[in-house]
Amino acid sequence: MITVSIISPKVSLQAINRVIEQNDFGCIFHKYVYHTLEEIQDIYYKCKDHCDIIFCSGEFGYYQLMNIPNIEKPCAFVSYETKHFLAIALDFVQTHPDIPLNRIYCDFLIPSNNYLDLHRYLRPELMPHCCTDPVLSYETLFHTARELWNEKKIDIAFVRSTNSLKRYEDENIPYLYIFPDDNTIADSIRSAVSTAKLLLSSVVHKASILIRLVCPDNLLGTELEYQNITFLKALVDFRKEYGASFSVQTFITYFQITWELEDSSHLPALLRSLILYLDTHSEIPFRLGAGLATSLSNSLEQAEQALNESVHYGKNDGFLINEQLRLMGPLSVQDPLHVSYDNEKIMKFSKDNGINEGNLQKIIGLFLKNPRQVLTSSLLAEWLNITPRSCNRIIQKLCLTGLLTQIHTEGSMEKGRPVKTYCFNETACFSTFF
């Protein structure tokens, strides 16, 4: 699977993280934050041996990378095209008719991108002010803005360089922060991943699957042996019926499956088929955890973590940790949840509000799967495999923080407790966790 190193200022990385959370790009992301352009070269030497392509949040970082002698990795960035600028300019002049384009400074119109070819679309007298210095740096870009402001040649600056925003604030220069929308970021990431795939040869992925049998402590040795043999037969029958090519190792209370795949995108569906097959053809309770990586040791480590999640879930089901280190599951359902465990905001919210982190991760996974999902305590209980009473306590905490809103109550008090339904507050969820 493709590994992408993202190099970005902190503010820009927040937007990129949001896009990554909402899309499955089928790759692994490593993230690096820089504060000055000079830091980028050090980051490059730190990440180049651990990625297939380097992705920058903007052109400034990209061109800094391209100045590194004998650079070994392909590079890409969140591309900003002429159409994007024209759309922003049109919206701005409609909402600010008193400020013409030629009273605006744009720090992303630079010689290296040929000023986005705006001269093809705008008359010279309408052109916004640009930085013409061939040396690209935050200092050069801001110096041009300050000079134009002091000379009263501009009324506002369109600023793309995130790390320069404080300078504009300190100098009291009005600015509009320009950053690509989520669709543009997603398209740029997909383009970068496609480029990396074209440059790289096919890689065989390693899947490790751990299946633990749930046996009573007082089970006799002969009975345990019989259960192992029976379960092994079910695994071998599945392998034969589905034409799979995995190997099986047998231990006292668990099985280890090793599976090499050229196309790892089919693994979740294969695991779902395996879980449903075992649930149907074996009476022995089991828990399944799977890991996917380019090395066997990493996939086995991920499988152990996924197995712990499966044990906690407590059903004949399974979970997968993929190469992006995202937890998927429960795998028996057609459209499992995708949970990311590197979201620090979810961790903090969980701690501050007394909600189990694993349960909160799954609820946010349910939100990302369908932001308009209607919730009840019973529905949530099915996903979390905890009691509706426990789910109701979680729901009430989320309502108090404004993340959920009660929308309807069914049934009357005479017939027992009414069924309450809730919906996610999309704006609050995105602002709180992404």
C-alpha positions as CSV (number, residue, x, y, z in Angstrom):
1,M,0.0,0.0,0.0
2,I,1.2,3.5,-0.8
3,T,2.7,5.6,2.0
4,V,2.3,9.4,1.8
5,S,4.3,11.8,4.0
6,I,2.3,15.1,4.4
7,I,4.4,18.2,5.1
8,S,2.3,21.2,6.2
9,P,1.9,24.1,8.7
10,K,-0.3,23.2,11.6
11,V,-3.4,25.1,10.6
12,S,-3.4,23.6,7.0
13,L,-2.9,20.2,8.4
14,Q,-6.2,20.4,10.4
15,A,-8.1,20.8,7.1
16,I,-6.1,17.9,5.5
17,N,-6.8,15.7,8.5
18,R,-10.6,16.4,8.2
19,V,-10.5,15.3,4.5
20,I,-8.5,12.1,5.4
21,E,-11.1,11.3,8.1
22,Q,-13.9,11.6,5.6
23,N,-12.3,9.6,2.7
24,D,-10.6,6.3,2.2
25,F,-7.7,6.9,0.0
26,G,-6.3,3.4,0.4
27,C,-2.9,4.6,1.7
28,I,-0.9,5.3,4.9
29,F,-0.3,8.9,6.0
30,H,2.7,10.2,8.0
31,K,2.3,13.8,9.0
32,Y,5.0,16.5,9.7
33,V,4.5,20.1,10.8
34,Y,6.8,22.9,9.8
35,H,7.0,26.5,11.0
36,T,9.6,27.9,8.6
37,L,10.4,26.8,5.0
38,E,13.9,26.1,6.1
39,E,12.7,23.2,8.3
40,I,11.4,21.4,5.2
41,Q,14.7,20.0,4.1
42,D,15.3,18.4,7.5
43,I,11.8,16.9,7.4
44,Y,12.6,15.5,4.0
45,Y,15.6,13.6,5.1
46,K,13.7,12.3,8.1
47,C,10.7,11.0,6.1
48,K,12.2,10.0,2.7
49,D,13.0,6.4,3.6
50,H,9.5,5.8,5.0
51,C,7.2,6.9,2.2
52,D,6.5,6.6,-1.5
53,I,5.5,10.2,-2.2
54,I,5.7,13.5,-0.3
55,F,2.6,15.7,-0.3
56,C,2.7,19.4,0.7
57,S,-0.2,21.6,1.7
58,G,0.9,24.3,-0.7
59,E,3.3,25.5,-3.3
60,F,5.7,27.1,-0.9
61,G,6.6,23.8,0.7
62,Y,6.6,22.1,-2.7
63,Y,9.1,24.5,-4.3
64,Q,11.3,24.3,-1.2
65,L,11.4,20.5,-1.6
66,M,12.2,20.8,-5.3
67,N,15.3,22.9,-4.5
68,I,16.8,19.9,-2.5
69,P,19.7,18.5,-4.7
70,N,19.1,15.0,-6.0
71,I,15.7,14.6,-4.4
72,E,14.8,11.0,-4.4
73,K,11.0,11.0,-3.9
74,P,8.2,12.3,-6.1
75,C,6.4,15.3,-4.6
76,A,3.0,16.8,-5.0
77,F,0.9,19.6,-3.3
78,V,-2.7,20.8,-2.9
79,S,-3.0,22.3,-6.3
80,Y,-4.7,25.7,-6.7
81,E,-5.9,26.3,-10.3
82,T,-7.0,29.4,-12.2
83,K,-10.6,28.4,-11.9
84,H,-10.4,28.4,-8.1
85,F,-9.0,32.0,-8.0
86,L,-11.6,33.2,-10.5
87,A,-14.4,31.7,-8.3
88,I,-13.0,33.4,-5.2
89,A,-12.5,36.7,-7.0
90,L,-16.1,36.6,-8.4
91,D,-17.5,36.0,-5.0
92,F,-15.4,38.7,-3.4
93,V,-16.2,41.5,-5.9
94,Q,-19.9,40.7,-5.5
95,T,-19.8,40.9,-1.7
96,H,-17.2,43.8,-1.7
97,P,-18.1,45.9,-4.7
98,D,-16.1,48.8,-3.3
99,I,-12.8,46.9,-3.6
100,P,-11.7,46.2,-7.2
101,L,-9.3,43.4,-8.1
102,N,-6.5,45.8,-8.7
103,R,-6.7,46.8,-5.0
104,I,-6.0,43.3,-3.9
105,Y,-2.6,41.6,-3.2
106,C,-2.4,37.8,-3.7
107,D,0.6,36.1,-2.1
108,F,0.0,32.9,-4.1
109,L,0.3,34.5,-7.5
110,I,4.1,34.1,-8.0
111,P,6.5,33.6,-10.9
112,S,6.9,29.9,-10.3
113,N,3.2,29.2,-11.1
114,N,3.1,31.9,-13.8
115,Y,0.6,33.9,-11.8
116,L,-2.0,31.2,-12.5
117,D,-2.1,32.5,-16.1
118,L,-4.5,35.2,-15.0
119,H,-3.2,37.5,-17.8
120,R,-5.2,35.2,-20.2
121,Y,-8.5,36.1,-18.5
122,L,-8.0,39.6,-17.0
123,R,-7.2,42.9,-18.6
124,P,-3.9,44.3,-17.3
125,E,-5.6,47.1,-15.4
126,L,-7.7,44.6,-13.5
127,M,-4.9,42.4,-12.4
128,P,-4.4,42.0,-8.7
129,H,-0.9,42.8,-7.2
130,C,1.6,40.0,-7.1
131,C,5.0,39.2,-5.8
132,T,7.5,39.3,-8.7
133,D,10.6,38.3,-6.7
134,P,11.8,34.9,-8.0
135,V,13.1,34.0,-4.5
136,L,10.2,32.3,-2.7
137,S,10.1,33.0,1.1
138,Y,7.6,34.1,3.7
139,E,9.7,37.2,4.2
140,T,9.7,38.2,0.5
141,L,5.9,37.6,0.2
142,F,5.0,39.6,3.3
143,H,7.5,42.4,2.5
144,T,5.7,42.9,-0.8
145,A,2.3,43.1,1.0
146,R,3.6,45.5,3.6
147,E,5.1,47.7,1.0
148,L,1.9,47.9,-1.0
149,W,-0.1,48.6,2.1
150,N,2.1,51.4,3.3
151,E,2.0,52.9,-0.2
152,K,-1.8,52.7,0.0
153,K,-2.0,50.6,-3.2
154,I,-4.1,47.8,-1.7
155,D,-7.1,47.5,0.5
156,I,-6.8,43.8,1.4
157,A,-4.5,40.8,0.9
158,F,-5.5,37.3,-0.2
159,V,-3.2,35.1,1.9
160,R,-2.4,31.5,1.1
161,S,0.8,31.1,3.3
162,T,-0.6,30.0,6.6
163,N,2.5,30.7,8.6
164,S,2.3,34.4,7.5
165,L,-1.1,35.1,9.0
166,K,0.2,36.5,12.3
167,R,2.4,39.0,10.5
168,Y,-0.7,40.4,8.8
169,E,-2.4,40.6,12.1
170,D,0.5,42.3,13.8
171,E,0.7,44.9,11.0
172,N,-3.1,45.4,11.0
173,I,-3.2,44.6,7.3
174,P,-6.7,43.3,6.3
175,Y,-6.5,39.8,4.8
176,L,-8.7,37.0,3.5
177,Y,-7.2,33.5,4.3
178,I,-7.4,31.4,1.1
179,F,-7.3,27.7,1.4
180,P,-8.7,25.0,-1.0
181,D,-12.0,23.4,-0.1
182,D,-12.3,19.8,0.9
183,N,-13.0,18.5,-2.6
184,T,-9.9,20.2,-4.0
185,I,-7.8,18.7,-1.2
186,A,-9.3,15.3,-1.8
187,D,-8.7,15.5,-5.5
188,S,-5.1,16.5,-5.0
189,I,-4.4,13.6,-2.6
190,R,-6.0,11.1,-5.0
191,S,-3.8,12.5,-7.8
192,A,-0.7,12.2,-5.6
193,V,-1.6,8.6,-4.7
194,S,-2.2,7.7,-8.4
195,T,1.2,9.2,-9.3
196,A,2.9,7.1,-6.6
197,K,1.2,3.9,-7.9
198,L,2.4,4.6,-11.4
199,L,6.0,5.0,-10.2
200,L,6.0,2.0,-7.9
201,S,5.9,-1.7,-8.8
202,S,3.2,-3.9,-7.4
203,V,3.7,-4.8,-3.7
204,V,2.4,-8.0,-2.0
205,H,0.5,-7.2,1.2
206,K,0.6,-9.4,4.2
207,A,-2.6,-10.2,6.1
208,S,-2.4,-11.8,9.6
209,I,-5.6,-13.1,11.1
210,L,-5.9,-14.3,14.7
211,I,-8.9,-16.4,15.7
212,R,-9.4,-17.1,19.4
213,L,-11.8,-19.8,20.5
214,V,-14.0,-19.0,23.5
215,C,-13.8,-22.1,25.6
216,P,-14.9,-22.7,29.2
217,D,-12.1,-22.9,31.8
218,N,-13.1,-26.4,32.9
219,L,-13.1,-27.8,29.3
220,L,-11.4,-31.2,29.3
221,G,-8.3,-31.6,27.1
222,T,-9.9,-34.2,24.8
223,E,-12.9,-31.9,24.3
224,L,-10.6,-29.0,23.6
225,E,-8.7,-31.1,21.1
226,Y,-12.0,-32.1,19.4
227,Q,-13.1,-28.4,19.2
228,N,-9.7,-27.4,17.6
229,I,-10.0,-30.1,15.0
230,T,-13.6,-29.3,14.2
231,F,-12.8,-25.6,13.9
232,L,-9.7,-26.3,11.7
233,K,-11.9,-28.3,9.4
234,A,-14.2,-25.4,9.0
235,L,-11.3,-23.1,8.1
236,V,-9.9,-25.6,5.6
237,D,-13.4,-26.1,4.1
238,F,-13.7,-22.3,3.6
239,R,-10.3,-22.1,2.0
240,K,-11.3,-24.8,-0.5
241,E,-14.8,-23.4,-1.2
242,Y,-13.6,-19.9,-1.8
243,G,-10.3,-20.8,-3.5
244,A,-8.3,-18.9,-0.9
245,S,-4.5,-19.4,-0.5
246,F,-3.9,-18.7,3.1
247,S,-1.9,-20.9,5.5
248,V,-3.1,-21.9,9.0
249,Q,-1.1,-22.5,12.2
250,T,-2.9,-24.2,15.1
251,F,-2.2,-23.3,18.8
252,I,-4.0,-24.4,21.9
253,T,-6.8,-21.9,22.0
254,Y,-6.3,-19.9,18.8
255,F,-5.5,-20.1,15.1
256,Q,-3.1,-17.9,13.1
257,I,-3.8,-17.4,9.4
258,T,-1.3,-15.8,7.0
259,W,-2.5,-14.5,3.7
260,E,-0.6,-12.8,0.9
261,L,-2.7,-10.4,-1.2
262,E,-1.8,-8.4,-4.3
263,D,-5.0,-6.4,-4.1
264,S,-5.7,-5.7,-0.4
265,S,-9.0,-3.9,-1.2
266,H,-10.8,-7.2,-1.2
267,L,-9.7,-8.2,2.3
268,P,-12.7,-6.8,4.3
269,A,-15.2,-8.6,2.0
270,L,-13.2,-11.9,2.3
271,L,-13.1,-11.5,6.1
272,R,-16.8,-10.9,6.2
273,S,-17.4,-14.1,4.2
274,L,-15.0,-16.0,6.6
275,I,-16.8,-14.8,9.7
276,L,-20.3,-15.6,8.3
277,Y,-19.0,-19.0,7.2
278,L,-17.5,-19.9,10.6
279,D,-20.6,-18.7,12.4
280,T,-22.8,-21.0,10.2
281,H,-20.5,-24.0,10.0
282,S,-19.1,-24.2,13.5
283,E,-20.9,-24.1,16.9
284,I,-17.7,-23.0,18.7
285,P,-17.7,-19.3,19.8
286,F,-14.8,-17.3,18.4
287,R,-13.3,-13.8,18.2
288,L,-11.3,-12.6,15.1
289,G,-8.7,-9.9,14.7
290,A,-6.9,-9.1,11.4
291,G,-4.0,-6.8,10.5
292,L,-2.9,-5.7,7.0
293,A,0.6,-4.4,6.3
294,T,3.5,-4.8,3.9
295,S,5.5,-6.7,6.5
296,L,4.3,-9.8,8.4
297,S,5.5,-8.5,11.8
298,N,3.5,-5.3,11.5
299,S,0.3,-7.1,10.3
300,L,0.6,-9.6,13.2
301,E,0.9,-6.7,15.7
302,Q,-2.2,-5.0,14.2
303,A,-4.1,-8.3,14.3
304,E,-3.4,-8.6,18.0
305,Q,-4.8,-5.1,18.6
306,A,-7.8,-5.9,16.4
307,L,-8.4,-9.2,18.3
308,N,-8.5,-7.2,21.6
309,E,-11.2,-5.1,20.1
310,S,-13.1,-8.2,19.0
311,V,-12.9,-9.7,22.5
312,H,-14.2,-6.5,24.0
313,Y,-17.1,-6.5,21.4
314,G,-18.0,-10.0,22.6
315,K,-19.7,-11.6,19.6
316,N,-18.8,-14.1,16.9
317,D,-17.3,-11.3,14.8
318,G,-14.1,-9.6,13.9
319,F,-12.2,-6.4,13.4
320,L,-9.4,-5.3,11.0
321,I,-6.7,-2.7,11.4
322,N,-5.6,-1.7,7.9
323,E,-2.4,-0.1,6.6
324,Q,-3.7,3.4,7.5
325,L,-4.0,2.1,11.1
326,R,-7.8,2.5,10.9
327,L,-9.9,0.0,12.8
328,M,-12.7,-1.5,10.7
329,G,-15.6,-3.5,12.1
330,P,-17.6,-5.3,13.1
331,L,-16.8,-7.1,9.9
332,S,-19.9,-9.2,9.7
333,V,-22.0,-6.2,8.6
334,Q,-22.1,-5.1,5.0
335,D,-20.8,-1.6,5.7
336,P,-18.6,-1.7,8.8
337,L,-17.5,1.4,10.8
338,H,-14.1,3.0,10.2
339,V,-12.5,4.2,13.3
340,S,-9.2,6.3,13.5
341,Y,-7.4,6.1,16.8
342,D,-5.0,9.0,16.2
343,N,-7.6,11.7,16.7
344,E,-6.4,13.5,19.9
345,K,-9.6,15.6,20.1
346,I,-11.7,12.4,20.5
347,M,-9.3,11.2,23.2
348,K,-9.6,14.5,25.1
349,F,-13.4,14.7,24.8
350,S,-13.6,11.1,26.1
351,K,-11.5,11.9,29.1
352,D,-13.3,15.2,29.9
353,N,-16.8,13.8,29.6
354,G,-16.4,10.4,31.1
355,I,-17.2,8.4,28.0
356,N,-15.3,5.2,27.1
357,E,-12.9,6.1,24.4
358,G,-13.6,3.0,22.3
359,N,-17.3,3.6,22.4
360,L,-16.9,7.3,21.5
361,Q,-14.6,6.3,18.6
362,K,-17.3,4.0,17.2
363,I,-20.0,6.7,17.6
364,I,-17.9,9.2,15.6
365,G,-17.2,6.4,13.1
366,L,-21.0,6.0,12.8
367,F,-21.3,9.8,12.3
368,L,-18.7,9.8,9.5
369,K,-20.4,6.9,7.9
370,N,-23.7,8.8,7.8
371,P,-23.9,12.2,9.4
372,R,-27.7,12.1,9.1
373,Q,-28.0,8.8,10.9
374,V,-31.0,8.6,13.3
375,L,-30.0,7.1,16.6
376,T,-31.8,5.3,19.4
377,S,-30.3,3.6,22.5
378,S,-31.2,0.2,21.1
379,L,-29.6,0.9,17.7
380,L,-26.4,2.2,19.4
381,A,-26.4,-0.9,21.7
382,E,-26.2,-3.1,18.6
383,W,-23.1,-1.3,17.3
384,L,-21.3,-1.0,20.7
385,N,-22.6,-4.3,22.1
386,I,-23.4,-2.8,25.5
387,T,-26.8,-2.4,27.2
388,P,-29.4,0.2,25.9
389,R,-29.3,1.7,29.5
390,S,-25.5,2.3,29.1
391,C,-26.1,3.7,25.6
392,N,-28.7,6.0,27.0
393,R,-26.3,7.5,29.5
394,I,-23.8,8.1,26.7
395,I,-26.5,9.7,24.6
396,Q,-27.5,12.1,27.4
397,K,-23.9,13.2,27.8
398,L,-23.6,13.9,24.1
399,C,-26.9,15.8,24.1
400,L,-25.6,18.0,27.0
401,T,-22.5,18.9,25.0
402,G,-24.6,19.7,21.9
403,L,-23.4,16.9,19.7
404,L,-26.7,15.1,19.6
405,T,-30.3,16.5,19.4
406,Q,-33.5,14.7,20.4
407,I,-35.8,14.8,17.4
408,H,-38.8,12.5,18.3
409,T,-40.4,10.4,21.0
410,E,-42.5,7.4,20.1
411,G,-45.0,5.7,22.5
412,S,-46.8,6.9,25.6
413,M,-45.7,6.7,29.2
414,E,-48.6,4.3,30.0
415,K,-47.1,1.6,27.8
416,G,-43.7,1.9,29.4
417,R,-40.7,4.0,28.5
418,P,-41.0,5.9,25.3
419,V,-38.6,5.4,22.4
420,K,-36.5,8.5,21.9
421,T,-34.7,9.2,18.6
422,Y,-31.7,11.5,18.1
423,C,-29.7,13.0,15.3
424,F,-26.1,14.3,15.1
425,N,-25.4,18.0,15.1
426,E,-23.2,18.0,12.1
427,T,-21.6,21.4,12.6
428,A,-20.9,20.7,16.3
429,C,-19.4,17.2,15.6
430,F,-17.1,18.5,12.8
431,S,-15.9,21.5,14.9
432,T,-15.4,19.4,18.0
433,F,-13.5,16.5,16.5
434,F,-12.0,17.6,13.2
